[in-house]
Amino acid sequence: MKYPVTYQEYQENLSREEFTGLECKKCGAILFPPMAVCRDCGGSELGPVSLSGEGRLRTFTVVRVAPEGREPPYIVAMVELKEGPFVIGNLVDVDAGETTMALMGQKVRLGSRLVQGDLYSAGDARVLTFSLVE
């Protein structure tokens, strides 16, 4: 099976702040991050699509007890992208100790940062981040 966007390409695009998703040719769903089959209809005919990186914060949690190698507290958020997909990442540049429900619905901009791999991963990787838009 040939993937329209490989993991390596996805990671390289993130490093350039380019957000490439996939559009299902069967049902029109937008998938991000890219995956092998459409999560809506199971279709496998997918084509690359460029995403704006804009979205709205839909929910979040403050992590106060972190896994080994991570420094708490930090914020894990779920964002609905302008193009439709919901994605999870870290909300950055916000004091985790001062968060309130006022964050809900706020506009955010997608980004990424490099995190160090651990014993259970395949090494260093870029992960999604969100920044509030003024």
N, C-alpha and C positions, 0 to 999 in steps of 0.2 A: 504494500500500500504506500503510495506517495502522499506525503503530507503537504498541504498547500503552504503552511508556515511551520518550520521545524522549531524545536525548543531552542536551538542555538540561534536561529534567526530572531525568535521572540526576545531572547535575552539581549542580543545586539541592538535590536530596535529600542528596547527599554533604555539601554545606555545612552541612546541619542534622543530620548524623550519622544519617540515615535511609538504610537500605540496601534498595533495591527491586530484586528480581530478577524473573524471569518463570518461570511454570510452564507446561510443555507440556501441552496438553489431550489430546494423542494418547498420549504415553508416560509423563507425570508427572514428567519430568526438571525439575530446577530449574536455571535459567541465571542466571549472574551473572558479569560485568556483563551487562545486557540486550543481546540481539542479535535479528536479524530472523527467524532460523529456529532450530529446535532442533538442537543439535550432535549429539544422540544419534540422532534418527530423521528429521530433516529437516522435521518438522512446522512449520506456520506459524500454527497456532491457539495463541496464547500469551496468558496473563493475568498481570497484576501480582501479586506476592507479597512480603510484608514479611519480611526476613531478620533474624535475631537479632544478627548481627555477631560471633558467637562462633565460634571454630575452633581448630584445632591446627596448629602449624608442622610441615610435612612435609619440607621441604628448604630450603636457603639457600646463597647464595654471597656472598663479600665482594668487592666491586668495588674494585680498587685503582688501575686506570687508567680514568678516567671520560671520557665524551664532553665536548666543549667546553661550558662553562657549568655543569658539575656538579663538586662538590667530593668527591673520594675521601678516605678509604674510606667506603663505605656498604654496607648489607646489602640484597640483593634476596632475598625469601623467597617460597616457595609454601606456601599455607595451604589446608587442607581445611575449608570451612565446615561448621558443624553440620548444615546443610540439604543438604549433599552436594557443591556445586560446589568445584572447586579454583580459587584465584585467586592472582595474583602482585601483589606490592607491595613497599614498603620496610619493613623492620623498624626501628623507631625506638626511641630511648632505650636502646640497647644499644651498648656500645663495640665497634666493628667490629674493633679490634685485639685484643680479648680474647675473641672468640667461640670456642666449642668445640662439639663434637657434643652436649653436654648440652642444647643448645637444641632438639634434635629431639624432637617430640612435645609440646612445651610448649603450654599454653593461651594463646591470644592474643585480643585484642579488635580488631576492624576499626575503622579511622578513615580520615581523609583529610587531605590538605594541598594548598594551592595551590602550583603550580609555574609558574615563568615560561616562557612559550613561547619557541621559538627560530626560527631561519631556516626550519626545515622543518615547523613545526607551525602549527596554526590559532590560536595565541595561548595565553594562560594557561589552565590547566585544573587541576581537582582530580584527584589521583591517590590510590590506595589506600595506606594505611599499616597496620601491625600493631604493637600494644603487648603486651608480655608481661603476663599476668594473674597476680597473686600468689596 
